C-alpha cells in the first residue's frame, strides 16, 4: 500500500446473492484529507463503509485501511479507526458521560488522559449540560454529537462517518463539519458519506457513486466541471409537463426540476439555442420566461450521471 494513502481498495465487491451492492470499486483516500462519498440512498455507500470497518466481508477484491488488510487484520484496523454510523448505536440506558467512559476504556485510553479528553469534547460540542442525560433521551442532533465524540476519544488516524448529519438541521450540520475540519487539522483522515450537496462542497475530494459503482472522482471544482456547459433555468407555467417535454426536445441533453423552475442542458449552443428551447415549449402550450444561464454545481454533474445510467438501463446506451 502507498504510504500516502490512508484507505485503498482494489476491485472491492460485495454481493448479496445475484445483487451487487458494491461493484468493483477502486478507491484511494490520501492521508490527511476529507474525502466525500456522495450518492443517493441505496447506492452502496454504507455497504462500502461497513467493509472498510471490517463489519462485512468483501465478496471479492481487497481493501486496506491505515496500512492493514480489512479481512486479515481487522483487529489492528479497529485500534486506529473511528466510526460513526447512520443510526444511534451507543447505549441508550447509559448517560452521556458513561458512554464516553465506556468507549474510552474499551480503546485503552488512560484514565487521567480520558478525563481531559472528555472535558474538552463535552465543551467543544456543547454536551456539558447533558452529561447526566441518558443517550436515549437526547435529541437526534445531540446523539450525533455524542457518537462523534465516542468515535474520536482514542484519537484515531482514520475516521469513517456514514451520513453523520442525517436528520439534523442545517446549523447543526455546519457545526459538525467545523469539528471535522479541526480533526483534519490534527492529522485525521476522514471519509464521510452524504447525499447533501453543501456537505460535499466541504470535502477535499469526492467520489460520486451510483448503483454500487464509482462514476466520478475529483475535487469539488473538478466534479462541477464534469457537468459540462450550456445549463439554463426557465420559469414555466406547468413544471411537470415542461420537464417531460424537455426530455423530448432535440436541442436538450438533460432536464430536471429545480425548485419552481425547469433546468435544462443543451446538447450544444448558447443563449440563442436556449431561447429556441423556450419557443419550442411555447409551441406546445407551455408559457415560459426568459432562459437564464446557470453556473454548474455538483448536483448538476450527479443528475447528469444518473440520467446517463437511466438511459443505459432503458437500452439507450452501451
Secondary structure as GFF3:
##gff-version 3
##sequence-region A 1 318
A	DSSP	beta_strand	5	16	.	.	.	ID=ss1
A	DSSP	beta_strand	19	30	.	.	.	ID=ss2
A	DSSP	beta_strand	34	38	.	.	.	ID=ss3
A	DSSP	alpha_helix	45	52	.	.	.	ID=ss4
A	DSSP	beta_strand	60	65	.	.	.	ID=ss5
A	DSSP	beta_strand	68	69	.	.	.	ID=ss6
A	DSSP	alpha_helix	74	80	.	.	.	ID=ss7
A	DSSP	beta_strand	81	84	.	.	.	ID=ss8
A	DSSP	alpha_helix	96	106	.	.	.	ID=ss9
A	DSSP	alpha_helix	111	124	.	.	.	ID=ss10
A	DSSP	three_ten_helix	128	130	.	.	.	ID=ss11
A	DSSP	three_ten_helix	135	137	.	.	.	ID=ss12
A	DSSP	alpha_helix	140	152	.	.	.	ID=ss13
A	DSSP	beta_strand	158	162	.	.	.	ID=ss14
A	DSSP	alpha_helix	170	185	.	.	.	ID=ss15
A	DSSP	beta_strand	189	194	.	.	.	ID=ss16
A	DSSP	alpha_helix	197	200	.	.	.	ID=ss17
A	DSSP	beta_strand	205	210	.	.	.	ID=ss18
A	DSSP	beta_strand	213	218	.	.	.	ID=ss19
A	DSSP	alpha_helix	220	225	.	.	.	ID=ss20
A	DSSP	beta_strand	231	234	.	.	.	ID=ss21
A	DSSP	alpha_helix	239	246	.	.	.	ID=ss22
A	DSSP	beta_strand	252	258	.	.	.	ID=ss23
A	DSSP	beta_strand	261	266	.	.	.	ID=ss24
A	DSSP	alpha_helix	271	282	.	.	.	ID=ss25
A	DSSP	beta_strand	292	293	.	.	.	ID=ss26
A	DSSP	alpha_helix	298	313	.	.	.	ID=ss27
###
